[in-house]
Amino acid sequence: MLLISSRWEIPAWLRRGLAMVPVGVFSSMTIPPILFHAPKGAWSPEYVVAGAVALAVGFWKKQIVWALLSGVVIVALWRQVF
């Protein structure tokens, strides 16, 4: 694939689409556990809080890695405290 891509110009529309892949993967990995992790029919507060913090950090820093790390830290701290 690397040999082909060095000789082939990727169209702008495909490049824009491929740029959205990390956002789509991150969303598909985070949104379902936050919204649908419902033991005993209730939302898990640790996931809701971690998701809100990760969303806020993501908007603030504009970096997926910082958003992911902040969510993981919140879940870890939540489980240590409660």
Phi, psi and omega in degrees: 000323179296322178294319179293317183291336178285338181258349188243129178277123180282128179297153183299321181294324178288321178298318177296319179295318179291334178292338181271354181301313180300322179295318179295319179294315180299316180296317182291339178271338185253322185295311181301316178296328180289312186276327189246009175274088188235080175290134180059030175078008180235149177293146177278118184297330180295322179286323179294315179294315179297321178294320179294318179295316179298321178296316179296316179294322178298317177292325183287308185272339184060035180225124181296323183298316180295322178296315179297313180297320179295321177296318179296318179297318180298315179297317180296315179295319180301316182289334177285321184281315185258000000 
